[in-house]
Amino acid sequence: MNFNSKLLKDLVKTYGPSSNENDIRDFIIKEIENYVDEIKIDALGNLVAHKKGNGKKIMISSHMDQIGLMVIDIDKSGFLRFVNIGGISPYVTLSQKVLFENGTVGVVYSEPVDDMSKLKLENMYIDIGAFSKEEAEKMVNIGDICIYYNGFDENDNIVFTPYLDDRVGCFIAIESIKAIDTPKNDLFFVFSVQEEVGLRGAKTAAYGVNPDVGIALDVTSHGDTPKAKKYAIGLDKGAAIKVKDNSIICHPKVREQLVKIAKENNIPYQMEVLEFGGTDSGAIHLTKEGVPSGVISIPTRYVHSTIEMASKKDITNCKELLVRFLNSNLELF
């Protein structure tokens, strides 16, 4: 299997929390600029890459932003208090290293807690090795955002690293852009901002693109680990075609087209019914008069942790399904 590990590693290791996606956007532009007809950055910061074709106007959205921690106070001893940017678990974050945009490294720890089941983010702090407020302020300011300190590991089967959510969606979009030479349809690849804080980028990008069809690329949860909640999604079982989550019930004709293409091309797939969460399609499908939308999901273990894990075969199958969908004759109505 030909899997571009270097590209995925570079994507997950590039700084880009919600509202500060500049570095990751610049990286993606360099990767795709020779493979698209037009690149635009909209007012909110979304990267919109147009690959011209004559068929349906399709918006493919994968979000660039990462969850993180924003500094809200620096005490007299140089310890940083913070709030979450996106879905942050205190149990996952305790004792983790974090990285600020300027390269400052810190560790997250907590005040003494008698009952760890009651641990909250408000009981926690970031230690950057400063011994006074004045010293800390030379390295970090109020409003700065840090992300989990990155490592990338893989074997023949899987990759595990922070921020597969949703850099693996960006990876699939980039690889698809490179794989499609002459599009049948009119393709708008959106690398969106601020998904982790409310699907904000996809909402404004969809309004600007005004697509006929929307497709989001994002991770989904799993039900294949010991005593996991019953959920018919597992790693290495194929691309996940979403039926619903908390943000959308996917348009049946888009979903049916994805299933049809998977069957016709022997692409392993599984149907996803998620009881929580949402993706960019949750915003896309409500744009203007409405946009028929669906989602290709990448089954991922331990989402929003420092060891998110996905199957290389699943990632490859998601990319294959997307490419064939984008090059199909979409007769949805």
C-alpha positions in Angstrom: 0.0 0.0 0.0 1.4 3.4 -1.1 0.7 5.7 1.9 2.1 9.2 2.1 3.1 9.2 5.8 5.3 12.2 5.4 2.4 14.4 4.3 0.2 13.3 7.2 3.0 13.7 9.7 3.7 17.3 8.4 0.0 18.1 8.6 -0.5 16.9 12.2 2.6 18.6 13.4 1.8 22.1 12.0 0.4 24.6 14.5 -3.1 25.8 13.8 -5.7 26.0 16.7 -9.1 27.5 16.1 -8.8 31.2 15.1 -5.0 30.9 14.4 -4.9 28.7 11.3 -2.3 30.8 9.4 0.6 28.3 9.5 -1.5 25.2 8.5 -3.2 27.2 5.7 0.2 28.3 4.3 1.4 24.7 4.4 -1.7 23.4 2.5 -1.4 26.1 -0.1 2.1 25.0 -0.9 0.9 21.4 -1.3 -2.0 22.1 -3.6 -1.2 25.3 -5.6 0.0 23.5 -8.6 -3.0 21.2 -8.8 -5.9 23.6 -8.7 -7.2 26.4 -10.9 -7.8 29.0 -8.3 -7.1 29.6 -4.6 -9.0 32.1 -2.4 -8.8 32.9 1.3 -12.1 34.3 2.5 -12.8 36.9 5.2 -12.9 34.4 8.0 -9.7 32.6 6.9 -11.1 29.6 5.1 -8.9 28.3 2.2 -11.0 27.6 -0.8 -9.3 25.8 -3.7 -11.3 25.6 -7.0 -10.7 22.7 -9.4 -12.9 23.6 -12.5 -15.3 21.2 -14.1 -18.6 21.3 -15.9 -20.9 19.2 -13.7 -22.4 19.8 -10.3 -20.8 22.3 -8.0 -19.5 20.2 -5.1 -18.0 21.7 -1.8 -15.7 19.3 0.0 -14.8 20.5 3.5 -12.2 19.4 5.9 -11.3 21.6 8.9 -7.8 22.8 9.5 -8.2 23.9 13.1 -7.1 22.0 16.3 -8.4 22.0 19.8 -6.2 23.8 22.3 -5.9 25.8 25.5 -6.1 29.6 25.8 -4.3 31.5 28.5 -6.6 33.7 30.6 -4.4 34.5 33.6 -0.8 34.5 34.7 -0.3 34.4 38.5 2.6 36.0 40.5 4.6 32.8 40.4 4.3 32.4 36.6 1.7 29.7 36.4 -0.9 30.0 33.6 -4.6 29.5 34.0 -6.5 28.6 30.8 -9.8 27.8 29.1 -10.5 25.2 26.5 -10.7 25.9 22.8 -12.9 23.1 21.6 -13.6 19.8 23.4 -10.9 19.3 26.0 -11.0 16.6 28.7 -9.2 17.3 31.9 -8.3 13.7 32.3 -6.7 13.5 28.9 -4.9 16.8 29.4 -3.4 16.2 32.9 0.4 15.9 32.8 0.6 16.5 29.0 3.2 18.7 27.4 1.8 21.6 25.4 3.3 23.9 22.7 2.7 27.6 22.0 3.0 29.2 18.6 6.4 30.8 19.5 7.9 27.4 20.6 7.4 27.8 24.3 6.7 24.4 25.9 4.8 23.8 29.1 3.2 21.0 31.1 -0.4 20.8 32.3 -0.9 19.8 35.9 -3.5 20.3 38.6 -4.0 21.6 42.1 -4.3 18.8 44.7 -7.6 17.1 44.2 -8.9 14.6 46.8 -11.4 13.0 44.3 -9.9 12.8 40.8 -13.4 12.1 39.4 -14.2 15.7 40.2 -11.1 17.1 38.3 -12.1 20.2 36.2 -10.1 22.4 33.9 -10.5 25.3 36.3 -8.4 23.3 38.8 -5.5 23.0 36.4 -2.6 25.2 35.3 0.2 25.3 32.8 3.8 25.3 34.1 6.2 26.8 31.5 9.2 26.8 33.9 8.9 30.5 34.8 9.4 31.7 38.4 7.5 35.0 38.3 4.7 36.7 36.4 7.2 39.0 34.7 9.3 36.1 33.5 6.3 34.2 32.2 5.1 37.3 30.4 8.3 37.3 28.3 7.2 34.0 26.9 3.4 33.9 26.9 0.6 36.5 26.8 -3.0 36.5 27.8 -5.0 35.1 24.8 -2.2 32.9 23.5 -3.2 29.4 22.6 -1.2 26.2 23.1 -1.8 22.7 21.5 -0.8 19.2 22.6 2.9 18.6 22.0 3.1 16.5 18.9 4.5 13.1 18.2 3.8 11.0 15.2 4.1 7.2 15.1 3.0 4.5 12.8 3.3 0.8 11.9 2.2 -1.1 8.8 -1.5 -0.9 9.9 -2.1 2.3 11.7 -1.0 5.9 12.5 -1.4 7.4 16.0 -0.8 11.0 16.8 -2.6 14.0 18.2 -4.7 16.0 15.7 -5.9 13.3 13.2 -9.0 15.4 13.9 -9.1 16.7 11.3 -5.7 16.8 9.6 -6.5 13.3 8.3 -9.5 14.9 6.5 -7.2 17.6 5.1 -4.8 14.8 4.0 -7.6 13.0 2.1 -8.6 16.2 0.4 -5.0 17.0 -0.6 -4.4 13.5 -2.0 -7.7 13.7 -3.9 -6.9 17.0 -5.4 -3.6 15.5 -6.7 -5.4 12.4 -8.0 -8.1 14.1 -10.1 -6.7 15.4 -13.4 -9.8 16.4 -15.3 -12.8 16.8 -13.0 -16.3 15.9 -14.2 -17.8 18.2 -11.6 -17.0 21.7 -10.4 -15.0 21.1 -7.3 -14.5 23.5 -4.4 -12.1 22.1 -1.8 -12.6 24.0 1.5 -10.1 23.8 4.3 -12.2 25.4 7.0 -11.4 27.3 10.1 -13.0 27.2 13.6 -14.9 23.9 13.2 -14.0 22.9 16.8 -15.8 25.9 18.2 -19.0 25.6 16.2 -18.6 24.8 12.5 -18.1 28.5 11.9 -15.8 28.4 8.9 -17.9 25.9 7.0 -21.0 28.1 7.5 -19.4 31.2 5.8 -17.5 29.2 3.2 -20.7 27.4 2.1 -22.5 30.7 1.8 -19.8 32.0 -0.6 -19.4 28.8 -2.6 -23.2 28.2 -2.8 -22.7 24.5 -3.8 -25.1 22.0 -5.3 -23.8 19.2 -3.0 -21.7 19.2 0.2 -19.3 16.6 1.5 -17.5 16.8 4.8 -14.4 14.8 5.6 -13.9 14.2 9.3 -13.1 11.6 11.9 -15.7 9.6 13.7 -15.7 7.5 16.9 -15.3 3.8 17.4 -17.0 0.8 19.0 -14.3 -1.9 18.6 -12.2 -1.6 21.8 -12.8 -3.6 25.0 -16.2 -2.9 26.6 -16.7 0.1 24.3 -20.2 1.5 23.9 -22.1 -0.4 21.2 -21.4 1.4 18.0 -21.0 -0.3 14.6 -17.8 1.4 13.6 -14.4 -0.2 13.8 -10.9 0.4 12.5 -9.7 -1.4 9.4 -13.3 -2.1 8.3 -13.6 0.5 5.6 -14.7 4.1 5.0 -17.6 5.2 7.2 -20.6 6.7 5.3 -22.5 8.8 7.8 -26.2 8.5 8.3 -26.6 11.0 11.1 -24.9 12.8 14.0 -26.1 15.7 16.2 -25.6 18.2 13.4 -27.1 16.5 10.4 -29.2 13.7 9.1 -27.4 13.2 5.8 -29.3 13.6 2.6 -30.5 10.1 1.5 -29.6 10.6 -2.1 -26.0 11.6 -1.3 -25.7 8.7 1.2 -27.1 6.3 -1.4 -24.8 7.5 -4.1 -21.8 7.0 -1.8 -23.0 3.4 -0.9 -23.6 2.7 -4.6 -20.1 3.8 -5.6 -18.5 1.8 -2.8 -20.3 -1.4 -3.8 -19.5 -0.9 -7.5 -15.8 -0.4 -6.9 -15.4 -2.9 -4.1 -14.4 -0.2 -1.6 -14.9 -1.5 2.0 -17.4 0.7 3.8 -19.5 0.8 7.0 -22.5 2.8 7.9 -22.2 5.4 10.7 -24.9 6.5 13.1 -23.3 8.8 15.6 -25.2 9.8 18.7 -23.2 13.0 19.3 -20.8 15.4 17.6 -21.0 17.1 14.3 -19.0 18.0 11.1 -18.8 20.8 8.6 -21.8 19.2 6.8 -24.0 20.3 9.7 -23.4 23.9 8.6 -23.2 23.3 4.9 -26.6 21.6 4.5 -28.4 24.6 6.1 -26.9 27.2 3.8 -29.3 29.5 1.9 -32.1 27.3 0.5 -30.4 24.1 1.7 -27.6 21.9 0.3 -27.9 18.1 -0.1 -24.9 17.0 2.0 -23.1 13.9 3.3 -20.0 12.9 5.2 -17.2 10.5 4.6 -15.8 9.7 8.0 -12.5 8.2 9.0 -12.9 5.7 11.9 -10.6 6.9 14.7 -9.9 5.7 18.2 -9.4 8.1 21.1 -10.6 11.3 19.4 -9.5 14.5 21.1 -6.6 12.8 22.9 -2.9 12.8 22.3 -3.0 9.4 20.7 -5.7 9.4 18.1 -5.4 6.3 16.0 -6.6 5.4 12.5 -6.1 2.6 10.0 -4.0 3.3 6.9 -6.4 1.1 4.9 -9.4 3.1 6.1 -7.8 6.4 5.2 -6.9 5.1 1.7 -10.4 3.7 1.2 -11.9 7.1 2.2 -9.8 8.8 -0.4 -10.7 6.3 -3.1 -14.4 6.7 -2.3 -14.2 10.5 -2.4 -12.3 10.5 -5.7 -14.9 8.2 -7.4 -17.8 10.2 -5.9 -16.4 13.5 -7.2 -15.9 12.0 -10.7 -19.4 10.5 -10.8 -22.5 11.8 -12.6 -24.5 13.2 -9.7 -28.2 12.9 -10.6 -29.6 13.6 -7.2 -33.0 15.0 -8.2 
